[in-house]
Amino acid sequence: RSLSNSLTNLGIRDQYAEAVSQLGFDFEVLVEK
């Protein structure tokens, strides 16, 4: 959760989620861990 909050505060959450998706991972699953 803190990763998601930090990315949101930096204004790069969407870009990070897209990059993670391109690598074959689910961003929502990653931020839950």
Biopython code that builds the backbone (N, CA, C, O; Angstrom):
import numpy as np
from Bio.PDB.StructureBuilder import StructureBuilder

atoms = [
    (1, "ARG", "N", (0.825, -1.196, 0.000)),
    (1, "ARG", "CA", (0.000, 0.000, 0.000)),
    (1, "ARG", "C", (0.861, 1.248, 0.000)),
    (1, "ARG", "O", (0.529, 2.224, -0.672)),
    (2, "SER", "N", (1.948, 1.237, 0.732)),
    (2, "SER", "CA", (2.800, 2.425, 0.762)),
    (2, "SER", "C", (3.442, 2.679, -0.599)),
    (2, "SER", "O", (3.685, 3.829, -0.965)),
    (3, "LEU", "N", (3.720, 1.609, -1.354)),
    (3, "LEU", "CA", (4.252, 1.795, -2.708)),
    (3, "LEU", "C", (3.241, 2.546, -3.559)),
    (3, "LEU", "O", (3.596, 3.497, -4.255)),
    (4, "SER", "N", (1.999, 2.127, -3.508)),
    (4, "SER", "CA", (0.945, 2.782, -4.287)),
    (4, "SER", "C", (0.799, 4.244, -3.879)),
    (4, "SER", "O", (0.681, 5.117, -4.738)),
    (5, "ASN", "N", (0.807, 4.513, -2.590)),
    (5, "ASN", "CA", (0.693, 5.889, -2.101)),
    (5, "ASN", "C", (1.869, 6.739, -2.557)),
    (5, "ASN", "O", (1.687, 7.883, -2.971)),
    (6, "SER", "N", (3.054, 6.194, -2.484)),
    (6, "SER", "CA", (4.249, 6.932, -2.897)),
    (6, "SER", "C", (4.214, 7.254, -4.382)),
    (6, "SER", "O", (4.533, 8.371, -4.789)),
    (7, "LEU", "N", (3.825, 6.275, -5.192)),
    (7, "LEU", "CA", (3.744, 6.498, -6.635)),
    (7, "LEU", "C", (2.676, 7.536, -6.965)),
    (7, "LEU", "O", (2.857, 8.357, -7.864)),
    (8, "THR", "N", (1.568, 7.495, -6.239)),
    (8, "THR", "CA", (0.510, 8.486, -6.447)),
    (8, "THR", "C", (1.017, 9.873, -6.081)),
    (8, "THR", "O", (0.779, 10.831, -6.817)),
    (9, "ASN", "N", (1.710, 9.993, -4.957)),
    (9, "ASN", "CA", (2.240, 11.285, -4.521)),
    (9, "ASN", "C", (3.254, 11.845, -5.509)),
    (9, "ASN", "O", (3.344, 13.060, -5.689)),
    (10, "LEU", "N", (4.013, 10.967, -6.146)),
    (10, "LEU", "CA", (4.992, 11.401, -7.141)),
    (10, "LEU", "C", (4.347, 11.683, -8.497)),
    (10, "LEU", "O", (4.978, 12.251, -9.389)),
    (11, "GLY", "N", (3.102, 11.285, -8.640)),
    (11, "GLY", "CA", (2.384, 11.512, -9.888)),
    (11, "GLY", "C", (2.754, 10.547, -10.999)),
    (11, "GLY", "O", (2.565, 10.846, -12.178)),
    (12, "ILE", "N", (3.287, 9.378, -10.620)),
    (12, "ILE", "CA", (3.735, 8.423, -11.636)),
    (12, "ILE", "C", (3.068, 7.055, -11.487)),
    (12, "ILE", "O", (3.549, 6.068, -12.042)),
    (13, "ARG", "N", (1.989, 6.995, -10.757)),
    (13, "ARG", "CA", (1.342, 5.700, -10.507)),
    (13, "ARG", "C", (0.900, 5.039, -11.811)),
    (13, "ARG", "O", (1.144, 3.849, -12.014)),
    (14, "ASP", "N", (0.257, 5.794, -12.689)),
    (14, "ASP", "CA", (-0.244, 5.214, -13.941)),
    (14, "ASP", "C", (0.890, 4.726, -14.833)),
    (14, "ASP", "O", (0.795, 3.654, -15.430)),
    (15, "GLN", "N", (1.961, 5.508, -14.926)),
    (15, "GLN", "CA", (3.100, 5.105, -15.749)),
    (15, "GLN", "C", (3.758, 3.852, -15.175)),
    (15, "GLN", "O", (4.148, 2.957, -15.925)),
    (16, "TYR", "N", (3.881, 3.788, -13.869)),
    (16, "TYR", "CA", (4.481, 2.629, -13.212)),
    (16, "TYR", "C", (3.622, 1.388, -13.437)),
    (16, "TYR", "O", (4.139, 0.310, -13.730)),
    (17, "ALA", "N", (2.306, 1.549, -13.299)),
    (17, "ALA", "CA", (1.389, 0.426, -13.509)),
    (17, "ALA", "C", (1.489, -0.084, -14.941)),
    (17, "ALA", "O", (1.456, -1.293, -15.170)),
    (18, "GLU", "N", (1.611, 0.818, -15.901)),
    (18, "GLU", "CA", (1.737, 0.421, -17.303)),
    (18, "GLU", "C", (3.046, -0.327, -17.536)),
    (18, "GLU", "O", (3.063, -1.343, -18.230)),
    (19, "ALA", "N", (4.131, 0.163, -16.967)),
    (19, "ALA", "CA", (5.430, -0.494, -17.136)),
    (19, "ALA", "C", (5.414, -1.892, -16.522)),
    (19, "ALA", "O", (5.927, -2.840, -17.118)),
    (20, "VAL", "N", (4.836, -2.020, -15.352)),
    (20, "VAL", "CA", (4.735, -3.317, -14.681)),
    (20, "VAL", "C", (3.890, -4.273, -15.527)),
    (20, "VAL", "O", (4.214, -5.454, -15.655)),
    (21, "SER", "N", (2.820, -3.755, -16.093)),
    (21, "SER", "CA", (1.956, -4.565, -16.954)),
    (21, "SER", "C", (2.704, -5.055, -18.186)),
    (21, "SER", "O", (2.534, -6.201, -18.602)),
    (22, "GLN", "N", (3.524, -4.203, -18.767)),
    (22, "GLN", "CA", (4.306, -4.592, -19.940)),
    (22, "GLN", "C", (5.312, -5.690, -19.608)),
    (22, "GLN", "O", (5.713, -6.459, -20.482)),
    (23, "LEU", "N", (5.713, -5.758, -18.353)),
    (23, "LEU", "CA", (6.628, -6.812, -17.910)),
    (23, "LEU", "C", (5.878, -8.104, -17.574)),
    (23, "LEU", "O", (6.496, -9.123, -17.265)),
    (24, "GLY", "N", (4.557, -8.056, -17.634)),
    (24, "GLY", "CA", (3.761, -9.257, -17.408)),
    (24, "GLY", "C", (3.261, -9.434, -15.988)),
    (24, "GLY", "O", (2.845, -10.528, -15.608)),
    (25, "PHE", "N", (3.298, -8.378, -15.206)),
    (25, "PHE", "CA", (2.839, -8.453, -13.824)),
    (25, "PHE", "C", (1.567, -7.638, -13.639)),
    (25, "PHE", "O", (1.273, -6.739, -14.427)),
    (26, "ASP", "N", (0.822, -7.958, -12.599)),
    (26, "ASP", "CA", (-0.394, -7.223, -12.262)),
    (26, "ASP", "C", (-0.050, -6.232, -11.153)),
    (26, "ASP", "O", (0.298, -6.630, -10.042)),
    (27, "PHE", "N", (-0.149, -4.954, -11.459)),
    (27, "PHE", "CA", (0.216, -3.906, -10.505)),
    (27, "PHE", "C", (-0.574, -4.025, -9.203)),
    (27, "PHE", "O", (-0.012, -3.891, -8.116)),
    (28, "GLU", "N", (-1.876, -4.277, -9.316)),
    (28, "GLU", "CA", (-2.712, -4.365, -8.116)),
    (28, "GLU", "C", (-2.269, -5.501, -7.200)),
    (28, "GLU", "O", (-2.315, -5.366, -5.978)),
    (29, "VAL", "N", (-1.846, -6.606, -7.776)),
    (29, "VAL", "CA", (-1.357, -7.732, -6.978)),
    (29, "VAL", "C", (-0.054, -7.344, -6.281)),
    (29, "VAL", "O", (0.155, -7.686, -5.117)),
    (30, "LEU", "N", (0.811, -6.638, -6.985)),
    (30, "LEU", "CA", (2.087, -6.231, -6.396)),
    (30, "LEU", "C", (1.906, -5.279, -5.222)),
    (30, "LEU", "O", (2.585, -5.416, -4.204)),
    (31, "VAL", "N", (0.999, -4.317, -5.351)),
    (31, "VAL", "CA", (0.838, -3.345, -4.270)),
    (31, "VAL", "C", (0.119, -3.935, -3.059)),
    (31, "VAL", "O", (0.184, -3.368, -1.968)),
    (32, "GLU", "N", (-0.566, -5.068, -3.237)),
    (32, "GLU", "CA", (-1.220, -5.725, -2.108)),
    (32, "GLU", "C", (-0.224, -6.446, -1.222)),
    (32, "GLU", "O", (-0.513, -6.691, -0.050)),
    (33, "LYS", "N", (0.940, -6.792, -1.748)),
    (33, "LYS", "CA", (1.923, -7.577, -0.994)),
    (33, "LYS", "C", (2.770, -6.706, -0.120)),
    (33, "LYS", "O", (3.649, -7.205, 0.583)),
]
sb = StructureBuilder()
sb.init_structure("model")
sb.init_model(0)
sb.init_chain("A")
sb.init_seg("    ")
for serial, (resi, resn, name, xyz) in enumerate(atoms, 1):
    if name == "N":
        sb.init_residue(resn, " ", resi, " ")
    sb.init_atom(name, np.array(xyz, "f"), 0.0, 1.0, " ", f" {name:<3s}", serial, name[0])
structure = sb.get_structure()
